[in-house]
Amino acid sequence: MQSTAVPAPARTLLSEQVALPILFILLGSLFATWAARIPALRDALQLNAAEVGLVLLCSGIGAVLSFPLASWLVSRHGARRAALWSGMLALALVPCLALAPRQGWLMLAMFGMGAGASCFDVAINAIGAEVERAAGRSIMSLLHAWFCLGTFGGALLGSAMAGLQVTPLLHFSVLCGAFALPLWLSYRALPADRIDPDQERKHFMLPHGALVTLGLIAFCGAMIEGSIGDWSGIYLTDHLGAAAGVAPLGFAVFSGVMLLARLVGDPLKDRFGARPILVVGAAIATAGVVLVIAAPQLALAFAGFALLGVGVAAVFPFIFSAAGKEGPNALAGVATMGYSGGLIGPPVIGFLAHGMGLQVALGFIGVLTLMVMLAAGKARLLD
């Protein structure tokens, strides 16, 4: 998929070892930046919970519909070029979220950003899977730890921006400007793409056989992460009375603890295997859901989000690592099921919240953690 040739000027600006973590940090920052300002954009457009759910649904639709494109881009042009093109698109669309004058325009911008971010996600995970195969040891959890660093930093910055009453447009524009150059330098520093003719001739397809179980775990994991990212701030604001600068900290706690858990994920996987770690993690996450919805105060809710972060930390690195061994088309297929969960999860939470309240809606996440536990116990490709 890739060769070892690196443009000489890039070596003096950014090393290959730094470039890939930067791409994962960028992806995490994109997600956290949007999630941190959902309450502000909701209030600016005067949207109810169901209308917020529709906006989030558009992001998921864009993501899912883009996966055949992502698979084709990686197979035809290489993961490195696919990461550059899709990353630039996603960055350019972030400020458009704040410029949307009505719900319809916000839905359109979210569709485009969802498509760009999902293509970028597939591309950088394809690069990571190739690097892991070449290294002969587990590194995907560490790469996803860098993603968590991006979400953690993005959530903290979002909290500060909201507390200082900085407009979402200025906030999003700063993010776009700050990451454009690192994205280009990372592209230059990564090894040049080498196209595999066999992969180029294969067509994108949804997972089949043993890959279905991996896809189901990714589906549930994406529903969990997406729901927490998009609804934790609103839950803390509306249910526990958190101030605008405090509400994003729920997602920051979730992301920060997930970061720490992923730092130790690779050695734990090498010692115990992926399957038992995912099963135990799902049980911990279930306890976290119970604590969040029962918490009478912010401190206990933050503790619940911390348990959730520990519990789901291994899902995506282990699933993408297992799927990546089967090739980029398999990875894109599993990612499609995952992003389908990201598509369905936040809107489902929105509709449940609109009809039965946020506590009941967040309780649905506990059902998902139990499904991850059951599916992980049967996923033979994790061995």
ABEGO torsion letter per residue (X at the ends): XBBABBBAAAAAABBAAAAAAAAAAAAAAAAAAAAAAAAAAAAAAGBBAAAAAAAAAAAAAAAAAAAAAAAAAAAAAEAAAAAAAAAAAAAAAAAAAAABABAAAAAAAAAAAAAAAAAAAAAAAAAAAAAAAAAGBBAAAAAAAAAAAAAAAAAAAAAAAAAAGBBAAAAAAAAAAAAAAAAAAAAAABBBBBBBAAAAABBBBBBBEAAAAAAAAAAAAAAAAAAAAAAAAAAAAAAAGBBAAAAAAAAAAAAAAAAAAAAAAAAAAAAAEAAAAAAAAAAAAAAAAAAAAABABAAAAAAAAAAAAAAAAAAAAAAAAAAAAAEAAAAAAAAAAAAAAAAAAAAAAAAAAAAAEAAAAAAAAAAAAAAAAAAAAABAAAX
